[in-house]
């Protein structure tokens, strides 16, 4: 990594992180551009740095969430047949006691005689359709992480650029890094509980 001797680089390469000690300690009576520091001045550079850091943080997190959803959908928990049939039987008995049974058997017999029988469909491959759905969910997570990274980095990057230009400050290359990490943490708070409820 090349070092900066105190002059402002207008187009640093990514990631261009440096030791932030010069920015955090003993800053009184020093220039706003510290030796060895890298600063961003163009809005495109701020967006680019924020996008790269957001992708670095977002993609692995959503990959983990997507893998978790994929595994839950591919290998669902086994249903206890005895317990589920007992629950269904209890529900059916309660339904009969309350008089909620819909129709009667005579009507059902008439309906079968008047309508032609449906053609038998080939048996559905449940395992294949389950894996297909799980893969769609997994790739959906990855696609949404990519879209979320681009949108959040555009919003955060251009707001940061506006704030720093309004204050006439120089933006350190650490600022997009920190805001990308914050953005990903907020995204995780929004995604995780709803995913658990759906799965």
N, C-alpha and C positions, 0 to 999 in steps of 0.2 A: 504494500500500500504506500503510495507516494505521500510525503508529508508536505504540508503547506507552511510556508515561512511567514505567514501573516497577511499575504495578499489575498484578495477575494477571488476564488475560483467560481466562474459563472456557470460551469457545466461539469460538476464532479461526476465521476463514475460511481455506479452503485456497488457496494453499500456505503463506502467512504466514511465508515464509523471511525472515530478517534477516541482517545482518552478524554472523557468529559471533565476530568479534574480541573482543567484550566477554565472551564465554564462555570463550575460550581463553587470553587473555593478561591479566596483572595481576588475578588473581582473588582474591588474598589480601585479607582484611578487607573484602570486599564482600558485599552481600546476595545470596541465592540467586536472586533475581529481578532481572535486569539491565535497566536502562532501554533501551528499544527492542527488547526480546526478546519472543517469544511462546511461551507454555507450554501444555501439554496436561495436564489433570487427569482428565478423564472417559475411561473405557475405550472408549466408543463413538467419541469423537473420535480416540483413538489408532488404533483399528481403521480409521476412515474415512481418516485421513491415510496410514496404511500401505497401505491398499487402493488409494488413488488413485496413490500413488507406485509401487506395485508394478505397477499397470496401465500407467502411463506407461513403465516400464522393460521389462516383460514383453512386451506386445503387439508392439512393433516388432521385438524379437529373434525372437519366434516367427513373426512375419510373414516375416522374412528366411529363417528355417529352412524354413518352409512353402513359400515361393516357390522355394527351392532344390530341395526335394523335388518340387514340382510340375513344375519345368522338367526335372528328371532323369527323371521318369516320363512326361512328355509327349513329350519328344524324347530317347529313349534312344540310346546310342551305336550306331553302325552295326556290324553283324556282318559280318566278312569271310567271305563264303560259301565261298570256296576253302579258306581256313584251317579253317573249322568242319567242312567235309565231309572234309578230310584227317584231322582229329582224330577224327571219328566213324569213319572207315574204319580207322584204326589201332586204335581201341578195339575195333571189331568183330573185327578180325583177332586181337587178343590174346585176346578172348573165345573165339574158335574154337580157338585153340591150347591154351587151358586147359581146354577141354571144358565151358564154362559155358553153352553155348547151351541154352535151355529148349525142350523139345518137339522135334518134327521136322516135316517138311513134310507127311507123310502125315496126321498128326493134325490139322494145320491145315486140310487139304483136307476131311477128314471133318467138322470143326466148321463149316465154311462151308456144307456141304450140309445139315446137320441143322437149323441155325437159320435162321429167315427173315431176309431182309435188312432192315436198319434203314431207316426213311424218311429221305430226304435232308433235312437241316435247311437253312434258308436260310443263306447265307454270313454269318459274323459280321463286323460292322464293327469291325475292330481299333482303328482310330484313335479312334472314338467311345468305345469301352469304355475305352481307355487314358486319354482325357481325363476321362471320368467318374471313373475311379479316382484320377487325379491331383487332381481337384477335391475328392473326398472326403478325400484325404490333407491337402490344403491347409486345408480347413475343419476337419478334425480337429485340426490344429495350432492353429488359432485358438481352437477350443473348449477344447482342453486348456490353452492359455495362460490363458484366462479362468478356468477351474476352478482351475488351479494358483495364479493370482494371488489368488483369493478364499481358498483354503485356507491358503496360506502367509502371507497378511496377517492372517488370523484367528489363526493360531498365534503368529506373531511379535508382533502387536499386543497380544494378551492376556497373553503372557509378559512383554513389556516393561512393561505396565501393572502387573502383579503385582510385578515387581522394583522399579519406581520407587515404588510405594505402600509396599512393605515397607521400603524405605530412607528413606521420607518425603522423596523428591527431587521436584523439578519437572522435567517432561520438556520439553525444547526441541522446537520443531517440526522441528529438524534431525535428531532421532533417528529418526523414522519414515522420513525420506528416506534416511538412511544404511543402515538395516536393510533397506529395500526394495531398495536397490542390491546389498547383500550377498546377499539372498535370490535375486535374479535371476542373479547370478554363479554361485551354487551350482546353480541350476536349469539354467544353460547347461552346467555341467560334467557334469550328469547326462544331459542330452539329446543333446548333440552327437555323442559317439562311437557311441552306439547307433543314431542315425539314419543315420550314414554306413554302418554295418554292414548295416542293412536295405536301404538304397538301392543 
